[in-house]
Amino acid sequence: MHLIAKPLHLCNLLNNDVFLLPRQFVNSTYWDESVRIGIDATSLPGHYAGAGRYILGLIHGLAAGKAKKNEYVIYCKERDRTLFTDLPENFELSTIPNLSRPRRLAWQMWQLKTQLKRDGIDVWHATHYVVPLVKLHIPIVVTVHDLAFFHFPEFYDQRKLYFFRWMIRKALKVADSVVAVSNSTLKDIKKLFPDSKNCRVIYSGVDRLFFTPKNGQTPPTGKAYILSVGTHERRKNLPFLVDLFAQLAQRFPDLDLILIGKPENDTPAIRTSIAKHGLQGRVLCPGYVSDQKLLQFYQHAHLICQPAHYEGFGFPVLEALACGIPVLISDRPSLNEIGAHYVFKAPCNRREDWLQSISGLLQNPPGPQQREIARNYARQFSWEETGKQMESLFEQVHAERNGKFISATPVQLALRATPRVPASFSSLEFAIIKTLAFAQIFEYPLKSNELFDGLLEYPCGRSQFNAALGQLLQFGAIQKTGPYYHLPQKDHLVPIRRQREKQTRGLLKKYRRWLKFVAYFPGVDSVSISGAAAFGNCKKNDDIDLFIITQPKRLWSTYLMLAFILKMFNKRQMICLNYLIAKNAHEPIRPHLYTAHQIAHLRPFYHAKGLMDYQRQHAWVRNFLPQGGASSPVCIFPARPNSLCKMLKKIIRLPLFDLVEALAFRLYRQRILAKTRNLPNQESIAVNEEVIKLFTHDHFSTIMDKYQNELEQCMAFFPTALKTEI
């Protein structure tokens, strides 16, 4: 939480008696609170339906909001990073490996707390029931989609049933606030769990894609059809719909039934029903389809049928209404609530009522005016509105957890509201200023988590850090532009950073195949991105610096072959092999800030364990960056070798290649020494059996001189406060 003082108009202050102000009044009147919110997107399945649709819609709804004061950290699997590439600057990604479901659940329940604490999260949003089993230090918001596990236990296998029943109880018990996606779900929660606290309804939205006009697109099939959309679970009641269609098939010979959705536990029953009635050519099951393809199916359908036993919300109902297609639903509470009087209803499993309703809607469909009214109704469900309500809820639970009242005197409030120059800065405040000054050398303003993780020479906790950050903002010693912090009068650096991040993404994407080639090359043990590319701070014509760890006794043969191939294909200028070291080599390094900063911010591209082992060898780095260093703002997709690559890496370990290594060392080393002999910065060059370090420019002296100049400029702003520290 970051506090930014706003002007306070004082009147009729008769005395300095202490009085209590409601926190929400203070928030809205005196302070602008920035809350750091973590959102769980790790449960996103390969195919997005139901909860997956909710997670994606909510995140993009929050991103579409006009207010950018809060910060969001999206926790997702590595494979899902591409879903969030267009998020605004106040959003960050924190990825976990592509774990199997059991391992992912174990991570959520046992390891998540540590990650949240490190990332400085103020509020955690559990989007799909699963919460940590260890007590969190922050408030939790839990979204409940439905309680089908309690209403229809016969529809689920025992392991899934017991786990989710147990986890839902746990989630509702620890939640500071519970969000139900419909009033129907809220009533179920209150009935089954009357002790649940702070429950409310926040409706989900419908993607704007489904309001796209038809515009004469080609139908997905050559025949008329009834459509049903949803995962093929038992509660969706799809065999019942197949049985109905069997009776309609003779009356409507040119009509098909299409069941779109991922195969699930009711798929065998659906297939059995299709075979029993001989409808193999009339009932189609295309499986999961993309939203663009789904839009086509909606737009050309004659009727949407959703005969479910139970739903928590019912996305297909709103999506079909958005397309202007008539919808027939089971007369169930949540579907009735979401569809209102804009859909047609029939009692669940009442065969004659369903047959009559379907026949009537096929023969006498709604007119254009009714369809447009239904479309306008569906427009009321927007993800932007969902995001707005959720953001207000996040701020509220954060304020409530931190105490509903603040004690202060009128004079204290006046002092808080008036920027003041301190007599001296604390060591932590000065560490923040130093960190921003060092980053400013590279024209690189920092987000709060980057500033916390990259804090120079001062270890601290997140709450302590946030308090110091708020004080510095109040003093005017630092400034904030969007999610970025910087020294005074340096707001012009923010668009520069954004532009360079974009350029870095393009550069890494352009040369990804060559980076993978280097990673997969025999003799290479680990590859990391270094330099400007590691920070997402590449200028227009920058190259990509690589830090490569080779297999033992394969340093020179690997370097020689890589350099030759890259030069042959004219890639040597862009893929820079300026730092290679053999695995387990003992390299003497003179400890100083610049080198520590470079080592701490290496970004693993291939075999991260090799980099971690190297960083553990240089524990002195923690003297300069005790928090460990910041994460990269740019998505660096890790390389994963295939079986052929692994086999070649084993072959090159054979003793035969020792001769190749010795020959490469003897011949190529002499050439490098001849080229670098007259360079002034010999400390930045190392050429021996275990290390190839070729830094031809004296970065250390230049950077440290600039750093000293930045600190001196800070003294010009606050000479008294900084004199003792400097």
N, C-alpha and C positions, 0 to 999 in steps of 0.2 A: 504494500500500500504506500503510495507516494502522496504527500500532502503539499498542495500548492496554495499559498495564501492568496486570498482575494480581498479587495478593500472592504472595510467594515465601517459603517457610519454609526458613530456613537452619539446618543442623545440622552439627556436626563439621567446621567450616571451620578447618582447622589452619594454613593459610598462604594467601598470595595468589598462588600459582603460577598461571600462565596455563594453561587447559585448553580443549579443543575440545568443543563440544556439537553433536550432529547438529541441523540446522535443523528437521527435522520434530519433534524432541523439544522444541526451544525453542518452536515454534509451538503445540504442544498444551499445554505446561506454563506458559509464561510470557507469551506474547503472543497476542492475538486479531487476526489479520491480515485486513484488509478488502481484497479483490482486486477490481479494476475490470475487468470482462470485456466484450469486444465480441463480438457475435454477428451473423454475416452473414445477413440475411434479404432482401437485395436481389435474389436470384435467384428469389424466389417468383413462380411463373407465375400467369396469370389463373385457371387451374383447378388445384386442389391435389391432386396425386397423387404417390406415391413420395417424392422429396426434399422436395417442398412439404409433404407430410404430416409428414415428419420435423421440418422446421424449426418448423412451428406447434406440433406436439406437444411438442418439446423446450422451447420457450420457455414454454409454459403449464405444463409439468412443473416447470421451474425456479421459476416463479412460485408454484406450489402448495407448495413446500418451506417448512418451518417456520422454518428458519434464514434470517434476513434480513441477515446481516452483510456479504455481498458485494454489489457494485453491478453492474448489467448495463445495457449500452447496446445497443439493438437497432437495427441499420442496415437501413432498408427504403425502398422507393419511397413517394412521396407518396400514391399511390392505396391503399396497404396500411395506412395509419395506423389506420384504423377496426378492423383486426383485433386491435389491441393496446391498446384503450381501457380494459380492465379489469385491467391489470397493477398489482402493488403498488408501493409508494413507492420501493423500491430499484431500479426499472426506469425507464429513460429511452429515448426514441426519438430517433434521428438520421436524418433523411430526406434522400433525394436526389431529383432530378426523375424523372418517369416516362420514363426513357431507353429507347431501343430496345436490343435485346440487344447489338449491337456496341459502342454507346456505354457501356452499363452494364459490359461486360467491360473496356473501356478504363479506366473509372473504378476498377474493382476492382484492375486490374493496376498503374496508374500514379499515381492520385490518392489512393488509400486511405491510404497511409502518412502523408501530411500530416494527414488528418482524424483518424487514430488518435492521432497525437502531440498534436494540439490537444485531443482529448477525454480525454487522460490515461489511455488504455487500458493495462492491465497484461498481459492475455492476449487473443489474437485467436482466435476459432473460425471457421474456414472450413468452412461446412456443405455446400458443393457443389463441392469440388475447387479452385475458382479462388482463387489466392493472389497477393499483389503480386509483381511482378517485381523490385522493389527490396527490398533487405534490410531487414527490420523490426528495431526495437530491442527487441521483446518476443517472448515465446514464442508459437508457433502450434500450435493443435490442429486437425487435419484429419479430417473424417469421410469415410470411403469407403463408398459404398452398394453398389457392385458394380464389376466389371471387365469388363463385357460388351464394351467397346470393344476389349479385347485377345482375348477368347475368340471373339467372333462379329463380326469386322470387316465381314463381308458384309452385315450388317443395317443399316449406317449409310452415309449419304452421305459422300463423301471429306472435305469441309471440316470437318464435325462430328467425324469420326473422327480426323483429324490433330490438330485443336485439342485435344480432350479427352485423347488419348493423351499429347500433349506436356504438357498442364497437370497431368494426374495424376502423371506422372513428376516434374515440378517440385514439386508439392505434397508428395509423399512424401519428396522430397530435403530440403526446408526445414523440414518439420514437426518440432516437438519431441515431439509425441505423435500417433499415428495411431489413430483409433477405427474399428473395423470393426463393422458392424451385425449380423454373424453370424459364427459360427466358420468357416462355408464361405467367406465373404469374406476372413477373416483368413488362411486357408490359401492362397487365391489370391494375396494380397499377399505372403506369405512365399515363395511359389513363384516369382512373377514379379519381385519386388523384394526379394531377400534382405537387402539393406543397409538396409531401412527400420527405423527405430529406435522403440523404446518403443510397440509395437503392442499393442492389447488389444481385447477384445470388450465392447461395451456395447449390449445389445439395445434396440431401439426399443419403443414401447408401442402400446397400442390405445386409442382414444378410449372413454371411459366411455359415450358415447352409444349404442354398439352393444350394450350390455348392457340396454337399455331393453326391458321386457316388451312383448309383442305387443298386448295389451289390445284385441283386436277391431277393429284398424284396417282400413280398406278396402284390399283388394289393389290394386296399381297397374295390373294388367290383369285382364281377365275370365277368363283361362285359366291353367292350370298352366304352369310354365316352368322351364327350366334357365337358370342365370345365370352369366355370366363377367364379371369386373370388372378393368379395367386399360386404360391407354392403348393404342391400337391400333398398337403397334410390331410390327416383324417378329419380334422375339424372343418375343413373347407367343403366337405360333403359332395365331392365331385362325382362319385359313382351314382348318386341319386340323380344328378343332372344328365348323365349318360343314359340312365334308364328312362328318363323323361323324353330324351331326344329319340330313343328307339320308337316311342309311340308317335312322335311328330314326324319321323323320317318319311313315312308313306304319304302323309298329308302334304308335306313340303319336300318333294323329290329333288329340288334344286338348292336345298339348304344344307350346309355343313355345320358342325360344331367344332370350335377350336378352343383347346384348353392350354393357355400359356402359363408356364411356371416351371420352376425347378422341380425335378422328380424328388419325391420324399416318401414318407412311410405309407401313403395311400396309393402310390403308383401301381403296385401289383393289383390292387382291387379295381383300379380304373381300367387297366388292361384286360382283366378278367371280364368286366362288364362289357367292354367294347367287343371282345371275342364272342361272348355269349349272345349278343344281339347281331353279330355279323356286320359290324359298323366300321371295319378297318379302313375303308375308303372314305367314310363320311365324318368320322371323329378324328381330328388331327391334334397331335401333341408335339408342338415344335420345341418344347422346353423353354429355357430362359432366353429372352431376346433383349437386345439393347433398347434403350428408351426411344431412339429414333425409329426403330422397327416397330416397337410397341405402339407408337403414335399412329403409324400407318394401319395397324390392326384395329385400333380404336376407331379411327376416322371412317373406315369402310364397313364397320360392323353394323348389322341391322338391330342388334339388341345385345346388351350386356347382362349376364345372369350371374349373381353371386349368392348361391344357396347355403352359405356357411352356417354351421351350428353356433359359432361364436367368433366375434372379432373384437379387438380393442379399439380400432379406429376405422380402417377400411380405405386404404389409398385408392384402389381401383374404382371405387364409387365416385370419388371426387375427380379422378382423372377422366373417367368416362363423361361425367357431367361437363367438364371443361371442354371436351371435344363435341359436346352437343348431342350425345348418343343416349337414347333411353336406357334406363337401368332398372332391372328387376332384382329385388333383394329379399332375403329371408326377413321375416318380421321379428328381428332381434334388436335389443336395446341400442347397442352402439351404432349399428347400421341405420336404424331409424333416426338416431340423433344426427349422424353425419349427413344422411341423405335428405332429412326433413321431409317436406311434402313435394320435393322435386324428383323423387324416385317412385317407382311402383313397388308394391309389397305383396308378399304371399306368405302364409304361415309355413314355418319350417317343416319340411317333409310331408306336407299335404299335397299329394300328387295331383288330384283333380284341380285344386286351386292354381297350382303352378301351370298345368297344361292349359287351363282356360286363360290365364294371364299372358302366357307366351303367345298363344294363338291370337289373342286379341291385339297384342302389341305388334305382331308381325303383319296383321291384316290392316290395322288402323294405327299407324305410328303417330307420335306427337308431331305437330306442325312446327314450322320454323320459329314462330313466336315463342312457343313453349320451350323449345331448345335454347333460344337465346336467353330466356329468363333463367334457365338452369345454369347456363354458362356464367351469367352475372352472379349467381349465387356462389358458384365455385370460386370466383375471384376473391371472395371474402377470406378465403383460406390462403394466406401468403406466408412464405417462410420469412420474409422480412418482418412481419408482425410477430411471428413466433420468436424470432431472434431478439426483437425489441423487448418482449415480455420476459424472455429468459435472462437477458442482460440485467434488467431491473431486479429480477429475483437473485441473481448472483451478487449484486451489490447489497441487496437487503440482508441476505444470510451472512455475508461478510461483516456488515455493520453490527448485526445482532450478536455474532460470535465474539466480537471485540468489545462488547458492552454497549448497552443501550443509552448510557448517559455519560457525559463528560463533565468533570468538575472544573470550574474555572471562575476567576473573578472578572468583572468587566475590564479592569486594567490589563489583566493577563490576555484577555481576548483582543484588546486593542493592540497590545504589543505583538501578538501572534500575527495580526493582520497587517502590521506595518513592517516592510522589509528593513532589516537592520544589518549593520556591518559588525561582525564579532570581533572581540579583542584578539582572539586567536582561534585557529581551527584545531579540532581534535586530530589525533593521529589517523583515525579512520577517515575523517573528512578530507584530510590532506592526501591520503592514499587514493581516494576517489578522484581528486583533482589531478594527481600524478598520472593515474591510469588514463584519464581523458586526454591529458597533455601528450602522453606517449602515442595514443591512437590518433591524435590530431596530426602528427607528423605524416601519417599515411592518408590524411584527408578522410578519416574514418570515424564518424560519430557512432556511439554504441547504444544498443538496447540495454535495458536494465539487467537482463540475465547475462549478457556478454560482459557488462561492467562488473557484475558480482563475481562471475567465474574468472575473469581476467584481472582481478584486483591486484595491484602491485604491492608486494612486501607487507601485507597486513591480512591475517586470517580473521574472519568474523562470521557470525551467523546472519541469516537472512533478515530477521526482524531488526537487528542492530544496524545492518546495512541500510534497510529501508528508512529507518529513522534519520540516519546521517544524510541520506540522499534528499529527504524532505527538507532538512535543515539547510542544505546547500542551495536548494532551489529557492527557499525562502530568502536566504541571504542575497541571492542573485549571483552567487559564485559560479554556478553552472546554469545552463538553460536546457529546456526540453522542446523539441520540435517533433510533433507526432510521437512515435515511440522511441525517438532517438535523443540521447543526452550528449551535450557538447559544452565546450567552454563558451563564455559570452561572445556574442557577435560572430559566431561561426555557423549560423543556421544555413548558410549557402552550401555547406558540405553535405547536407542531407540529400538533395537531388543528385549530387555527384556520386554518393555511395549507391543510391538506387540504380543509377545508370551503369555503374561498374558491376554491380551484381548481375544485371541483365547481360552485360557483355561477357562476364565470366561463365554464366550458364550456356551462352551460345558457343563459347570457346571449348568448354568441356564436352558439350554435345557434338561439336564438329570433329573433335579429335578422340572421341571415346573409343573407337575401334583401335586406334594406334596405342592408346593407353592400355587397352586390354591385351594387345599384342605384347607390349612390354611386360605386363603382369604375368602372362602365360609363358613367357620365354623361359626355356630351360636354364637353370642356374639362378633364377630370381626367386628369392624366398618371400619378400614382402615389398610392396610399393605404396608410397604415400605421396599425396600432393603437398607441396610446400610453397612458400613465398606468397605472392599476391593472390594466386588462384585458390589457395587454402582459405583465404578470408573472403573470397568473392569480391576482390578489389582490383581486378585486372583493368588496365587501361587498354586503349584501342588496339595497340600493336604488341601487347605483352605476350610472352611465351608461357609455357606450363613447366614449372620447375618440379622435378621429381627427386624424392629421397628413396633410394633403392637399397634394400638389404639383400645381399646375395647369399647363396649357399657357401659354407666354408670351403676355402681354396678354389673358388670359382669366380672370384671378383674380376680378374683381368680378362679372362676368356669371355665372360658375359658382357663386360663393357665393350670390348673390341667388336664383338659380333653385333651388338645392338647399335653401336655408333655407325658401323659400316652400313647396316640395313637402313637405318633412318636417313643417313646421308644419301644413299642410293635412290631413295624415294623422295628426296628433297623435304624431309620432315625434321631434319636435325635442328633447324633454327627455332622450331615451335615446340618440340619435345626436348627439354633441356636436361641432359644427364650430368648435372654438376655436383652430385653428392651420392657416392656409392660406398657402402661399407660391408665387409664380410660379416656373416652372422657370428655372434659371440666375440667379435673383435674388441679389444680394449683400446679405445681412442682417447688420448688425453685432450681435454677441452678446457680452455681457460674460462671459468665461470663468470659471466656477466649478463646483464639484463637482456641485451639484444639476442644473444644465442639462446638463452632460456625461453624467451618469447617465441622464437622460431621452433624450438623443439616441442614446446607445450602445444603448439597450434598446428602440428602436422596432421593431415587428414588421411586416414587409411583408405586405400583404394583396393588393395589385395592383401589378404592374410594379416588382419589387424593384430593378431597375437604377436607377430614379429615386431611390430612397432611398439606394442605395450612392453615387451621384454627390453627393447632398446631404451624406452623412457624410464623403466625401472632402474636401469644401470646408471642413469643420470638423475639420481634423487636430489641433487643440489638445485635442480630447476625449481623445486618447491620453496626454496629460500626467496626466490624472486616472484613466483606465482603460487602462493600457498593454496589458492582455491582450485588450481589444476588447469586453468585456461578455458577460454570460451569455445562453444561449439560453432561450426561453420554455418553461415546463413544460406549457403548454396548447397543444393542437393548433389552429393557426389555418390553416384550409384556404384556400389562395390562390385568388383569382378569376381566371378566364381568359375574356376576352371572345370573343363570336362575331363573324362577319364583318359583321353589321349594325352592331354596336357600333363596330367599327374604322372602318367607313365614316362614321358620324356624327362620330367624333372627327376625321376628316379634313375633313369639311364645315365644322365650326365654326372651322377655321383660315382660312377665306376672309376676304378684306378686309371684306366686308359686316358681319361681326360686330365689327369694330373700333368701329363706331358704337354698338353695343349695350354694349360694354365701357365706353366713355367715359361713356355715359349712366348706367350702373349705378354707376360710380365716383363720379360727381358727386352723384347723389341719395342713394345708400345710405350713403356715407361720412359725410355730414353727420348722418344719423340715428344712426349708431354713435357718433360723436364726442359728440353731445348726451347720449347715455345713459351714456357712460363718463367724462365730463369731471370729475365730482366724486369719482371713486374714488381712494383714497389710493395704490394701487400702480401708478403710471403707467408704471414701468419694465416691467411685465408686459403692457402694452397697446401694440400697434403697429397703426396704420391708415394705410397708404399704398398707392401703386399696385402694389407688389410683395408686400406682406405684410399679412395680417390675423391678429393675435395678440390673443386676448381671454381672458386669465387674470384673472378678477375677484377672486381671492384671492391674498394674498401668501404663496405656498407657500415661496419661497426662505428668507425670514427664519425662518418657523416650523420648517422642516425643519432648518436649520443650528443653531438653538437646541436642538432635541431631540437632534441629533447630538452637540453639545458636552456635553449633560447625560449622554448614554450613556457617553461617554469618561470623564467625571468619576466615574461610578458604577464603571467598570472600575478606576479608581485606588483606589477604596475596597477592592477585593479584593486588588490587587497594587500598593500605593503605591510601594514601592522600585523595582520592575521597570519601572513605566511612567513614573516621574517624569521621567527623562532624556529619554524619547521625546516626551512631551507638552510 
